[in-house]
Structures are given as structure tokens and as C-alpha cells.
């Protein structure tokens, strides 16, 4: 009897998907309950960009749980000197006053940079690093605010402005694209954080539920969610972007109670701002990984372990 051809390992299929989309990619996906996992460069240091708003969100809720602040405390956002960005308070023209939890909503739902700065001013950068260290995220570190991250891009681009970011020589000097000089993590650290959130280890049940709710309100469907176009599958996540960088981390929940944390970080070869294939491959790669975790091939080894009872 002829043996059936060996199936391509999911890791190889993910790498092929990244290559066809014109990106270098790093991924980690894990079954939150069993620990079954798959990785593609999961321990490579990566630039988090706005993904670092997730550790900030957890820090905010840890402070609320400890009584250091109340989520209903009010924050003032003057119209002048707001952090740059195309969404939320960053794009608004008038003074605003809102609660910390509503600022957290704007930060997570539309990645509002000004809202993130308001919250960071309340808890401090050191507290964010204390949070990640306390959860065992040894390769995750914040070295600057979101305003400082964006300012560094503007400074490094020089007098050419945003148009200069199409020049490979300019991209090569951007501190914001170097994990050693900006906020950083790894795909594995981010899934570890997501698992802690979903198991109520990062915060107690009340505050963990609040964090999960906000992650589920993100409006962007073009990256992680694009791989799971099913009404019965719930996607909660946080994107991050910078020139050539497109990231997203999140949790995929199935109606059979399967829940999977996944983190995908990419860097495109092209400096173009609009690269639909580079956005979509985040969902494609996550779907390949999670499909492998849900229906593991017993012949596959090296990064995929079957989930007991599945």
C-alpha cells in the first residue's frame, strides 16, 4: 500500500504565506487551556508600536484593582498639543473631559494615541514595566511613551517629512524600527500576556473581564479578524503599526469553548503605506496556526502538540 504524501507542516505554510505577502513575519499561537502551541520565530525581539497599549491597559486595571485610582476618575484633554494620530482625541479639535475607562476604550478600539498618553501619565512608564516583569514577560520592555515613539519617527525622517519614509536609507535610520531602541517584546511574551488576561491571572475576574471587553471592541477588521470571518467566532485584539510594520495580538474564541492566543508581527519589504496583502496575511497566518492547534496532524512535530480531548 502506498503511503500518503506527508502534509506540509503548518510552520512552513505560515512562512510561505508571509513570503507571498512580501513580509518577514514572527508568530506564536497557543491553546490557552492546554498549552499546545506553534511558533515561527516566536522569541525574536520585535517592535510593539501600539501593541504596547495592551500592557498599559493591564497596568491601568491593576492599579484600579489595588485602589490606586478609579476607572471613573476624570481626565482633561486640552485641544492644544495632542499626540499625533488619525483617530479619537488625536483627531478632535476641541477640549474634552472623559473618564479613564472611556479613554481606555478609545485607546483600544481605535488606537487613540492621545488617550494612551492620558493613561500613561496616570500610571507611569515604570509601572507598565513592573506589570510585564511581574507576569514573567522577561523580553517585554517599554522605553518611551507613544508620543516619544512618534516624535522619533518625525525626527529621523528629517526635513523630507512623511514622503521621506519611502526612502530605504531613511527607513534604515529609524529608531522606531529597531527593537533595541524602542518599545519591544516577542510573539511568545504577548501570547503569555493574553493567556494571563483570559485566565484572570493578570487581574482579578472583575477587572480581567473589563480588559477582555475592551479588546473585543477593536474596530479594525483587516488584520487578525480577516482570518476568522464567522459570526460564531469571537476575535479580540490590538493592532500596532509603524512604517513597514504591521502587528496584531489577540484571542480567538470558538463556540466549542476553544480559546487561542495568537501574536503576529510583520515587516514589509515595501515602504508603501497601503499594502492590503501585508495586512491580510496576519489573519491568514493566525488561521493556519489555530487550525493546526484545533486539528493537529499526528505526523507533525516540532512546534505543534495535540490538545487532549480534542
SEZABA-816618 format. One record per residue: z negated, y negated, x of N, C-alpha, C in turn. Coordinates in steps of 0.001 Angstrom, whole numbers, plus 500000, padded with zeros to 6 digits. Layout:
# SEZABA-816618
ZYXZYXZYX...
# end
This chain:
# SEZABA-816618
500000501190500845500000500000500000500000498756500883500858497799500564500968496578501351499813495643501033499181495139502097498087494189501914498631492854501423497961492200500452498412490875500016498270489888501154499134488867501203499035487878502266497710487129502195497163486826503351495896486088503391496076484704502791495118484278502009495174482948501427494836481911502481495459480756502352495162479666503265493734479192503028492988479010504101491600478561503957491581477154503364490625476878502484490546475533501886490499474418502917489840474658504056489781473626505077491183473245505558492040474252505717493404473976506165494194473239505084493967473596503822494652472913502731494213471452502646492947471196502905492443469817502893493071469024504035493119469606505215493739468913506350495215468628506083495902469586505454497309469361505112497445468214504126496556468171503122496597467084502130496383465736502807495426465665503725495192464418504455496453464007505226497044464960505941498226464646506753499384464171505891499599464815504753500706464430503877500487463050503273499236462642503125498920461304502597498921460244503692499114460642504934499160459682506028497797459183506467496767460030506344495424459619506732494783460675507627493801460226508395492837461128509021491637461172508099491116462366507838490041462463506864488883463326507329487711463011506787486484463759507052485827464049505715485373465290505528484868465697504212483698466641504349482778466516503419481746467538503222481514467689501729481488468929501280481201469226499871480168470336499833479213470221498916478132471200498854477708471422497406477455472685497082476845473039495805475384472616495881474982471681495049473654471090495131472563472136494938472832473178494177471796474154493861471760475351494802472930475804495272472942476988496132473044476668497608473577475505497932473791475155499328475122475607499891475947476303499109477285476657499566478039475394499924478815475432501000479405474188501492480744474420502167481492473339502317482724473327503082482808471999503801483285472035505060483342470782505810484636470663506582485050469424506729486167469051507593485686467852508401485221468107509603484693467017510423483482466354509823482613467130509185481513466561508402480471465836509234480427466064510540479423465421511387480005464309512258481260463931511993481894462830512720481346461499512214480862460620513101480408459304512635481548458536511973481261457925510834482274457182510080481697455846509633482586454891509416482207453590508865481963453749507368480818453309506904480497453479505484481085452380504609481175451131505132481596449993504301480704449953503053481291449820501874480467449666500664479770450954500228480074452076500836479298453286500558477829453067500925477563452132501857476171451891502243475384451186501130476065450799500066475343450276498909474527451380498214474890452631498454474120453729497865472732453842498495472577453869499831471214453829500372470426452590499954471110451455499814470430450255499330469924450460497912470735451070497066470327451348495683469096452237495644469080453267496461467928454170496505466689453423496996466853452588498012465728451808498525465145450900497445466009450237496695465557449382495598464691450168494623465131451348494258464386452134493270463121452743493866463124453053495151461888453495495789460850452371495786461306451143496051460382450002496019459832449786494616460687449945493611460215449789492227459198450866491888459470452083492315458552453189492037457199452971492712457214452366493901455978452105494640455264450844494174455856450111493219455233448907492700455441447667493547456370447713494516456619446555495367457465445501494665458161445902493637458953444984492825459173445635491472459646444854490528460032445384489221461531445218489063462173446203488513463620446126488325464008445005487374463064444549486583463333443427485674463082442067486318462602442048487568462446440771488283463788440050488305463731438715488249464949437920488171465396437437489558466708437315489707467293436799490947468246435667490597468224434631491417469119433495491230470333433642492154471517433369491593472737433392492388473433432045492252473205431124493198473878429824493141475387429997493259476110429020492778477574429116492808478128428971494219477405428248495069477929427998496416477524429121497373478342429323498376478032430224499492477808431672499043478598432139498114478513433548497732479278434419498721478868435682498809479562436615499690480941436897499134481928436939500003483309437127499564483501438456498844484454438461497910484779439681497183485536439372495911486287440344495399487133440099494236486491440450492900485222440851492904484610441340491664483223440742491456482761440801490211481392440442489889481031439014490252479788438824490690479315437493491066480162436882492167480702437716493042481512437204494145482731436436493659483214436766492474484409436115491933484082435049490894482804434906490539482413433962489498482244432559490066482344431557489222482355430165489664481075429400489350480238429938488474479063429186488031477774429874488464476669429105488525475371429707488853475019430803487860474286431788488349473910432911487483472462433313487771471826433848486763470467434386486892470465435745486205470005436782486903470040438122486329468930438960486933468633440082486285467588440971486771468098441772487960467170442332488709467556443167489849468332444394489384467962444955488260468688446150487818470090445810487345470290444602486813471651444209486445472480443885487691471835443334488709472532443134489977472927444492490566472037445483490432472343446830490924473526447418490168473599447147488875474752447609488097476048447019488644476066445706488873477278445071489406477625445620490786476609445839491600476841446364492944477504447735492901477099448580491973477615449949491941478870450070491073478908449384489937480034449562489013481316448954489556481215447747490154482423447069490635482310446682492105481304447225492799481099446980494232480967445490494544480199444790493737479993443343493883479189443064495155479817442355496106479168442079497388478027441073497266478188440083496398477116439106496218475884439754495598476088440607494625474967441334494016474259442189495072475038442820495941474443443634497001473593442779497934474073441578498263473304440689499139472003440255498484472027439986497171470805439612496465469750440712496595470185441955496458469249443077496531468785443314497966469701443165498905469330443361500306468312442313500750468442441106500225467461440056500545466076440431500029466007441156498917464716441543498344464046442666499142464810443654499619464190444823500239464272444806501767465309444192502332465454444110503775466206445272504386466918444984505451467720445999506123466851447098506731465690446727507266464804447733507855464357448753506818464122448289505598463691449208504549464785450208504203466040449764504223467152450684503965467179451768505036466982451381506287466953452367507361465726453270507273464606452743506805463427453590506589463719454635505519464450454235504492464801455177503416465644456313503952466698455990504683467580457048505173466860457941506178466039457337507044465288458137508005464306459067507296463660458544506264462694459345505525463301460528504806464596460433504501465294461533503829466008462448504820465770462226506114466354463095507124467801462813507446468279461620507112469674461265507391469734460656508787469693461501509783469498461060511153470711460356511738471872460484511091473084459862511624473557458704510748472673458238509893472984457119508997472166455907509422472849454777509631472133453590510085472865452332509630472101451356509150472639450045508775472283449050509860473280448342510376473039447363511433473337445943510979473937445791509776474299444455509327474381444420507809474311443215507265474468443033505825475940443139505458476220443172504183477610443236503731478328441921504037477617440820503944478187439526504318478580439531505802477702440054506654477997440101508090479173441028508391479269442112507653480398443042507810481721442329507536481773441601506418482996440885506059483272439727507016482218439050507445482394437952508395482985438452509708482550439623510151483080440162511406484575440442511304485041440884510144486478441114509965487236439800510061486707438775509399487360437469509434487384436900510849486282437031511563486221436518512934487177437272513855487210438598513727488036439404514622489524439274514306489847438938513047491254438723512692491794437453513334490909436495513578491321435265514246492053434322513327492835433433513920493496432367513161494616432902512271495029434131512475496101434694511655495692435004510227494385435015509951493914435282508593494185436712508162494140436966506850494344438324506351495669438948506781496704438140506948498009438672507343497948439337508715497019438885509555496905439456510901496454440907510874495865441337509755495359442705509667496472443740509589497715443297509493498850444214509560499250444509511002498638443816511947498962443969513363498045445037513970498597446128514497497755447183515090496844446669516201497284445645516934496449445098518005495212444408517441495364443779516284494206443154515627493272444231515088493830445245514446493008446329513907492186446992515007492787447113516181492106447795517279490857447055517736490772445744517482489609444991517928488584444737516826488818445235515626487873445000514533486591445796514745485487445089514880484190445762514973483900446573513710484418446101512576484153446748511292484776448136511186485678448483512078486297449805512062485703450744513103484669450299513803484042451092514854482651451523514393482435452824514144481113453257513668479975452896514616480276452698515876479221452359516829478746450919516679479513450088515952479188448660515881478996448159514454478935449057513491478743448623512103477938449689511361477777449528510066477025450487509268477748451831509267477021452882509498477657454174509734476870455319509099477551456449508996476936457675508516477859458832508880477642459967508246478559461104508316478743461635506909479801462403506706480020463001505381478850463911505010478316464655505979477205465559505676475946464792505280475653463702505981474485462898505612474607462367504185475815461963503798475973461391502464475818462435501373476272463662501592476040464686500570474565465081500533473901464996501682472457465261501696471724464215500857472138462960500977471541461900500165471811462136498686473045462466498345473375462720496940472580463895496389472449464954497169471653466090496714470213465694496453469639464860497330468264464404497136468131463570495866469150462766495563469132461972494330469179462879493118470043463872493134470218464738491957469064465719491787468313465996492847467150466893492736465843466113492580465924464796492395464759463929492247463855463977493472464464464117494653463715464091495902463739462700496540464768461919496259464850460569496803463920459629496057463801459831494740462893459082493860462366460068492828461289459669492135460807460479491036461814460524489901461608461399488899462591461609487835463032460339487113462108459427486799462487458220486067463445457360486885463103457152488145463935456286488980465173457011489484465068458321489681466252459088490034467282459051488926466827459135487676467751459063486543468439457706486486467697456645486833468292455308486831469374455195487901469129455773489080470133455762490143471375456549489704471166457713489125472300458544488683473102457844487594472419457154486704473129456415485657474070455386486265473580454628487233474411453585487825475605454175488569475410455270489268476532455921489946477585456386488944477141456737487759478074457199486730478826456078486043478472454830486323479115453688485671480190453035486530480452453577487706481509453010488549482846453035487791483607451960487907484814451819487091486082452337487772486042452614489068487284452924489781487705454380489578488902454616488995489352455985488729490355456522489743490699455721490788491858456042491611491556456902492829490302457151493117489961457959494292489330459284493853488028459404493933487377460681493644487687461186492240487579460310491250487776460733489857489191461220489577490166460778490380491550461190490129491747462688490311490864463351491031490973464795491224490369465616490106489712464954489153489000465675488091489290465028486739490556465088486272490946464390485038490628465197483784489355465516483604488933466338482469487783465644481750487863465575480442486821464893479674485451465539479860485430466845480074484156467553480132483537467564481528484246467046482513483728466980483880483285465550484164482037465401484605481474464070484843481525463738486327482050462571486645482155462112488028481294460865488205480406460898489186479575459740489526479775459464491009480087458213491368480387457990492778480284456542493201480519456339494505480550454997495102481641454948496158482532453982495994483624453783496939483190452909498105484036452867499117483886451950500238485251451689500833485526450444501199486856450085501697486750449060502812487714449126503722487923448137504779489366448328505225489906447443506034491295447633506473491526449030507044492453449748506474492853451132506766491840452173506296490656451766505842489606452709505448489496452809503932489427454048503443489186454318502030488201455472501950487069455246501294485997456236501235485520456405499805484927457544499541484129457681498324483199458876498468481981458688497961481000459775497895480547459888496446480232461101496012479801461242494626479428462658494272479094462832493015478706464136492478479597464470491292480092465700491288480930466224490207480089467223489430479964467012488117479159467893487265480048468553486216479949469877486135480746470672485205479910471071483993480568471403482883479810471767481679478990473042481829479308473881482827478503475085483059477284474803483936476978473521484134475831473026484906476039473109486414477230473473486846477538473383488260477594471925488679476997471605489823476986470232490299477200470246491814478094469377492242478587469429493617478622468022494204477987467863495343478047466591496061479217466644497022479973465557497091481127465508497981481234464120498588481601464089499857481808462821500569483140462915501301483998461917501078485308461879501719485490460506502358485775460509503645486046459286504394487430459403505010488238458360504910489601458423505443489946457156506211490893457328507146491503456187507821493011456386507811493735455389507290495184455492507145495889455058508414497035455669508658497871455252509778498516453894509494498824453629508231499450452370507850498393451318507533498631450064507940497684448997507608497898448403506224498852448906505465499157448339504146497921448390503245497737447332502471496586447281501567496758448221500384497987448419499929498262449292498782498886450579499284498115451647499244498580452984499631498065453982498597498740454105497461498242454984496398497980456419496855498816456941497742498620458317498201497329458459498999496978457422499764495741457460500544494519457399499637494616456683498533493524456679497554493415458036496860494552458547496393494545459766495589494119460990496370494379461016497684494037462215498450492528462426498503491745461391498259490295461577498194489939462514497047490571462291495889490353463194494767490943464568495009492123464631495621492775465904495898491930466759496836491465466161497932490665466899498900489350467380498282488706466507497499487459466893496842487690468044495869488787468003495138489091469074494173489330470404494893490075470380496004490299471612496766488960472201497208488090471344497739486801471815498239485940472377497119485866471676496012484971472115494932485537473339494224486850473417494066487444474642493525487086475833494406487087475629495730486740476714496643485279477119496492484401476156496259482994476471496068482744477192494745483542476864493749483351477489492430483981478879492340485064479110493069485737480415493044486036480837494483484995481142495267485197481423496687486013482687496917486849482656497937487631483810498359486765484641499296486447485901498957485565486687499812486137486929501201487459486730501371488062486920502692487943485678503547487578484539502921487492483292503672486159483212504393486173482696505609484952482494506373484993481139507047483867480755507585483859479521508376483772478268507545482712478142506748482525476889506032482408477045504539482695478217503966482546478425502529481647479631502325480596479446501565479721480554501211479671480649499699479743481854499192479782482053497738478469481631497109478579481124495889477383480755495143476885481977494403475619482393494635475075483559493943475135483372492438475539484431491756475559484408490307476756483720489699477701483308490534478901482635490025480082483555490144
# end
